[in-house]
Amino acid sequence: MRMGKSAFTLLIVALAVLILLLILPYSMLFLISIYYLIGLSLSQAIAVGRITYLVILFLDLYILSGFKIVKEWERVPVLRLGKYIGLLGPGFIHIWRGFESYVMTIDLRTDGLSVRSEKTLTRDNVPIDVDAIIYWRVIDPEKAVLNITNYRDMVSYVSQTSLREVVGEFELDYIIAEREQIGKRLRELIDSKTEEWGVEVISVEMRDIQIPRELQDAMSRQAQAEREKRARVILASAENEAADQFLNAASKYEKNLVAMELRWMNILYELGISGKGNLIFVPSWMPEMKFRTLETMGLLKIRDMIEKQRESIDIGEKEEGKEEEEKKE
């Protein structure tokens, strides 16, 4: 087993020998003449020369068949007569075939694995389909070869079982809201199982969570009800604020009758230009405002009631304050 410069030197020698044997037409005659000069008879020299020629040719082809180029991100585990002797690569390597062998080529780059868990029950017994992507890489090629049969398939199996295990630990609302935390938990669980195989899990991303159609409709109705609740609260708050502002404006109109007349004329003008063909009956005495402003609408009575309530509350608070002072004395 050779690699690097030694493998390159062996390649040059093997190619040179092959060129001498195949290109030079007198290579076999050269071998026969050597054996003839040694002392063999002509027939024996021819037979032995041919055999030597074939042996050298097949040995040279055998040496050339053991060369291999290993890429920068690859490693080759080598076995010699069934015993592990180490890793080769990257670069130009040579393996003596028949005595040495390699099982696989290990890729050290980061790889992605798509894992899907179908009909997995959450902690609150909701069946969901979870789709995740797992990014992993081999950090110890020796463990990946010696401790497991097929590390790629085993990483896939462990990821699927771990995904089901993690989904069963949490409720549906937490899984939907905390995908990042679920991914971290899943990465820790898978990495603890694949550590002895020389595989490191870099990250896990939850790509998709599929919920049953019936549950989706229920969640949609829940979200809609929650939004309607917020809208009603906001509307009630706005109406309360508008009522306060309207009462303040009513007191101002009561003091200034001309302003009320102008406001009334503006309302009539806006109704007239609305373009809906409305027919409005206005009493002939209405613009003159021969009555107290806004009294026919009942707003002044409402305002008086509110003022009386406030006065009664103020009087009650003052009386309570006096009682507390008397008790202290």
C-alpha positions as CSV (number, residue, x, y, z in Angstrom):
1,M,0.0,0.0,0.0
2,R,1.4,3.3,-1.1
3,M,0.2,6.8,-1.5
4,G,1.5,10.3,-2.5
5,K,5.0,10.5,-4.0
6,S,5.7,6.7,-3.6
7,A,2.5,5.8,-5.5
8,F,3.5,8.3,-8.3
9,T,7.0,6.8,-8.6
10,L,5.6,3.3,-8.8
11,L,3.2,4.4,-11.5
12,I,6.1,5.9,-13.6
13,V,8.0,2.6,-13.3
14,A,5.1,0.5,-14.2
15,L,4.2,2.6,-17.3
16,A,7.9,2.5,-18.4
17,V,8.0,-1.3,-18.2
18,L,4.7,-1.5,-20.1
19,I,6.0,0.7,-22.8
20,L,9.1,-1.4,-23.1
21,L,7.1,-4.6,-23.4
22,L,4.5,-3.4,-25.8
23,I,6.1,-0.8,-28.0
24,L,9.5,-2.2,-28.5
25,P,9.2,-5.0,-31.1
26,Y,12.3,-6.8,-29.9
27,S,11.6,-7.0,-26.2
28,M,10.8,-10.7,-26.3
29,L,13.8,-11.4,-28.5
30,F,15.9,-9.5,-26.0
31,L,14.7,-11.9,-23.2
32,I,15.3,-15.0,-25.4
33,S,18.8,-13.9,-26.2
34,I,19.6,-13.3,-22.6
35,Y,18.5,-16.9,-21.7
36,Y,20.4,-18.3,-24.7
37,L,23.6,-16.5,-23.6
38,I,23.2,-17.9,-20.1
39,G,23.5,-21.4,-21.5
40,L,20.1,-22.6,-22.3
41,S,19.3,-24.3,-25.6
42,L,17.5,-22.3,-28.3
43,S,14.1,-24.0,-27.7
44,Q,14.4,-23.6,-23.9
45,A,15.5,-20.0,-24.3
46,I,12.4,-19.3,-26.5
47,A,10.0,-21.0,-24.0
48,V,11.5,-19.3,-20.9
49,G,11.7,-15.9,-22.7
50,R,8.0,-16.1,-23.6
51,I,7.0,-17.1,-20.1
52,T,9.1,-14.3,-18.6
53,Y,7.6,-11.8,-21.0
54,L,4.1,-12.8,-20.1
55,V,4.8,-12.7,-16.4
56,I,6.3,-9.3,-16.5
57,L,3.4,-8.0,-18.7
58,F,0.7,-9.4,-16.3
59,L,2.6,-8.2,-13.2
60,D,2.8,-4.7,-14.7
61,L,-0.9,-4.7,-15.5
62,Y,-1.6,-5.9,-12.0
63,I,0.3,-3.0,-10.5
64,L,-1.4,-0.5,-12.7
65,S,-4.9,-1.8,-11.7
66,G,-4.3,-0.8,-8.1
67,F,-3.9,3.0,-8.6
68,K,-6.7,5.2,-7.5
69,I,-7.3,9.0,-7.1
70,V,-9.0,10.1,-3.8
71,K,-10.6,13.5,-3.8
72,E,-9.8,16.1,-1.1
73,W,-13.0,15.5,0.8
74,E,-12.8,11.7,0.7
75,R,-11.1,9.0,2.7
76,V,-10.6,5.3,1.9
77,P,-10.5,2.7,4.7
78,V,-8.1,-0.1,3.7
79,L,-8.1,-3.8,4.8
80,R,-5.1,-6.0,4.4
81,L,-6.1,-9.7,4.4
82,G,-9.3,-8.7,6.3
83,K,-7.5,-6.6,8.9
84,Y,-8.1,-2.8,9.1
85,I,-4.7,-1.0,8.6
86,G,-5.8,2.7,8.2
87,L,-7.2,5.4,6.0
88,L,-5.8,6.6,2.6
89,G,-6.3,9.9,0.9
90,P,-6.6,12.5,-0.3
91,G,-4.4,12.3,-3.4
92,F,-2.9,9.5,-5.5
93,I,-2.9,6.1,-3.8
94,H,-2.1,2.5,-4.6
95,I,-3.6,-0.8,-3.3
96,W,-2.3,-4.3,-3.9
97,R,-5.4,-6.0,-5.2
98,G,-6.1,-9.4,-3.8
99,F,-4.2,-8.6,-0.6
100,E,-5.6,-5.2,0.2
101,S,-9.1,-3.9,-0.3
102,Y,-11.4,-1.0,0.6
103,V,-15.0,-1.3,1.5
104,M,-16.2,2.2,0.7
105,T,-15.3,5.8,0.1
106,I,-16.3,8.0,3.0
107,D,-17.4,11.6,2.2
108,L,-16.4,14.1,4.9
109,R,-18.6,16.9,3.6
110,T,-21.8,18.1,5.3
111,D,-24.8,16.2,4.0
112,G,-28.6,16.8,4.3
113,L,-31.2,14.2,5.2
114,S,-35.0,14.7,4.9
115,V,-36.9,12.9,7.6
116,R,-40.7,12.6,7.8
117,S,-42.7,11.4,10.8
118,E,-46.3,10.4,9.8
119,K,-49.2,10.3,12.2
120,T,-47.2,10.9,15.3
121,L,-49.1,11.6,18.5
122,T,-48.2,14.7,20.5
123,R,-48.4,14.8,24.3
124,D,-52.0,16.0,24.1
125,N,-52.9,13.1,21.7
126,V,-53.1,15.0,18.5
127,P,-51.9,13.1,15.3
128,I,-49.6,15.3,13.2
129,D,-47.2,14.8,10.3
130,V,-43.8,16.4,10.9
131,D,-41.2,17.0,8.2
132,A,-37.6,18.0,9.2
133,I,-34.2,18.4,7.6
134,I,-31.1,17.1,9.4
135,Y,-27.6,18.3,8.5
136,W,-24.8,15.9,9.5
137,R,-21.3,14.9,8.6
138,V,-18.7,12.2,9.4
139,I,-16.0,13.4,11.8
140,D,-14.4,10.0,12.5
141,P,-14.2,7.8,9.4
142,E,-12.7,4.9,11.4
143,K,-15.7,4.7,13.7
144,A,-18.1,5.1,10.7
145,V,-16.5,1.9,9.1
146,L,-15.7,-0.3,12.1
147,N,-18.7,0.4,14.5
148,I,-21.6,0.3,12.0
149,T,-22.6,-1.5,8.8
150,N,-24.1,1.4,6.9
151,Y,-23.8,4.8,8.6
152,R,-26.1,6.6,6.1
153,D,-29.0,4.3,6.6
154,M,-28.5,4.2,10.4
155,V,-28.5,8.0,10.6
156,S,-31.9,8.0,8.7
157,Y,-33.4,5.4,11.0
158,V,-32.2,7.1,14.2
159,S,-33.5,10.4,12.9
160,Q,-37.0,9.1,12.3
161,T,-37.3,7.4,15.6
162,S,-35.9,10.4,17.5
163,L,-38.4,12.7,15.7
164,R,-41.3,10.6,16.8
165,E,-39.9,10.6,20.4
166,V,-39.4,14.3,20.5
167,V,-42.9,15.1,19.1
168,G,-44.4,12.9,21.8
169,E,-42.8,14.9,24.5
170,F,-44.5,18.2,23.8
171,E,-48.0,19.5,23.2
172,L,-49.2,20.8,19.8
173,D,-49.2,24.5,20.7
174,Y,-45.6,24.3,21.9
175,I,-44.5,22.4,18.8
176,I,-46.0,25.0,16.5
177,A,-44.7,28.0,18.5
178,E,-41.3,26.8,19.4
179,R,-39.9,25.1,16.3
180,E,-36.4,26.3,17.0
181,Q,-36.4,24.7,20.5
182,I,-37.8,21.5,19.1
183,G,-35.0,21.4,16.5
184,K,-32.3,21.9,19.2
185,R,-33.8,19.1,21.3
186,L,-33.9,16.8,18.3
187,R,-30.3,17.6,17.4
188,E,-29.1,16.8,20.9
189,L,-31.0,13.5,20.9
190,I,-29.7,12.3,17.5
191,D,-26.2,13.5,18.2
192,S,-26.0,11.5,21.4
193,K,-26.9,8.3,19.5
194,T,-24.7,8.8,16.5
195,E,-21.6,9.9,18.4
196,E,-20.2,6.4,18.7
197,W,-20.6,6.0,14.9
198,G,-18.3,9.0,14.2
199,V,-21.2,11.1,12.9
200,E,-21.9,14.6,14.1
201,V,-25.3,16.3,13.7
202,I,-24.8,19.9,12.9
203,S,-28.4,21.2,13.0
204,V,-32.0,20.2,12.6
205,E,-34.7,22.4,11.0
206,M,-38.4,21.8,11.3
207,R,-39.7,22.3,7.7
208,D,-43.4,21.5,7.9
209,I,-46.0,20.5,10.4
210,Q,-49.3,19.1,9.0
211,I,-52.3,19.2,11.3
212,P,-55.6,17.3,10.6
213,R,-58.3,19.2,8.7
214,E,-60.8,19.1,11.6
215,L,-58.3,20.6,14.0
216,Q,-57.3,23.3,11.5
217,D,-60.9,24.4,11.3
218,A,-61.2,24.4,15.1
219,M,-58.0,26.5,15.4
220,S,-59.3,28.9,12.8
221,R,-62.5,29.4,14.6
222,Q,-60.6,29.9,17.9
223,A,-58.4,32.6,16.3
224,Q,-61.4,34.3,14.7
225,A,-63.2,34.3,18.1
226,E,-60.1,35.8,19.7
227,R,-59.9,38.5,17.1
228,E,-63.6,39.3,17.5
229,K,-63.1,39.6,21.2
230,R,-60.3,42.1,20.7
231,A,-62.4,44.1,18.2
232,R,-65.3,44.3,20.6
233,V,-63.1,45.5,23.4
234,I,-61.5,48.1,21.2
235,L,-65.0,49.2,19.9
236,A,-66.3,49.6,23.5
237,S,-63.3,51.6,24.5
238,A,-63.7,53.8,21.4
239,E,-67.5,54.3,22.0
240,N,-66.8,55.3,25.6
241,E,-64.2,57.8,24.6
242,A,-66.5,59.2,21.8
243,A,-69.4,59.5,24.3
244,D,-67.2,61.6,26.6
245,Q,-66.1,63.8,23.8
246,F,-69.7,64.2,22.6
247,L,-70.9,65.3,26.0
248,N,-68.2,67.9,26.1
249,A,-69.2,69.1,22.6
250,A,-72.9,69.2,23.7
251,S,-72.1,71.6,26.5
252,K,-70.4,73.9,24.1
253,Y,-73.3,73.8,21.7
254,E,-75.6,74.7,24.5
255,K,-73.7,77.8,25.2
256,N,-73.5,78.9,21.5
257,L,-76.7,78.5,19.6
258,V,-75.2,79.8,16.4
259,A,-72.7,77.0,16.4
260,M,-75.5,74.4,16.8
261,E,-77.4,76.0,13.9
262,L,-74.3,75.8,11.7
263,R,-73.7,72.2,12.7
264,W,-77.3,71.3,11.9
265,M,-77.0,72.9,8.4
266,N,-73.8,71.0,7.8
267,I,-75.5,67.7,8.6
268,L,-78.3,68.5,6.2
269,Y,-75.8,69.4,3.5
270,E,-73.9,66.1,3.9
271,L,-77.1,64.1,3.7
272,G,-78.1,66.0,0.6
273,I,-74.9,65.4,-1.4
274,S,-74.7,61.7,-0.4
275,G,-76.2,60.8,-3.8
276,K,-78.6,58.2,-2.4
277,G,-81.8,60.1,-3.2
278,N,-82.8,60.6,0.4
279,L,-85.9,62.7,1.1
280,I,-85.6,64.8,4.3
281,F,-88.4,66.7,6.0
282,V,-87.2,69.7,8.0
283,P,-89.7,71.8,10.1
284,S,-89.9,75.4,9.1
285,W,-89.1,76.5,12.6
286,M,-86.0,74.2,13.0
287,P,-83.3,76.6,11.7
288,E,-84.5,79.3,14.1
289,M,-83.9,76.9,17.2
290,K,-86.8,78.3,19.3
291,F,-86.0,75.6,21.9
292,R,-83.1,74.8,24.2
293,T,-80.2,73.2,22.3
294,L,-80.2,69.4,22.1
295,E,-83.0,69.1,24.7
296,T,-85.3,67.1,22.3
297,M,-82.5,64.5,21.9
298,G,-82.3,63.9,25.6
299,L,-78.6,64.6,25.8
300,L,-79.0,67.3,28.4
301,K,-80.9,65.1,30.7
302,I,-78.1,62.4,30.3
303,R,-75.5,65.0,31.1
304,D,-77.4,66.2,34.2
305,M,-77.7,62.6,35.4
306,I,-74.0,62.1,34.9
307,E,-73.2,65.3,36.8
308,K,-75.5,64.3,39.7
309,Q,-73.8,60.9,39.9
310,R,-70.4,62.6,40.0
311,E,-71.6,65.0,42.7
312,S,-73.0,62.1,44.8
313,I,-69.7,60.2,44.4
314,D,-67.7,63.3,45.5
315,I,-69.9,63.9,48.5
316,G,-69.6,60.2,49.5
317,E,-65.8,60.4,49.2
318,K,-65.7,63.6,51.3
319,E,-67.9,62.0,54.0
320,E,-65.7,58.9,54.1
321,G,-62.6,61.1,54.4
322,K,-64.2,63.0,57.4
323,E,-65.1,59.8,59.2
324,E,-61.5,58.5,58.8
325,E,-60.1,61.8,60.2
326,E,-62.5,61.6,63.2
327,K,-61.5,58.0,63.9
328,K,-57.8,59.1,63.8
329,E,-58.5,61.9,66.3
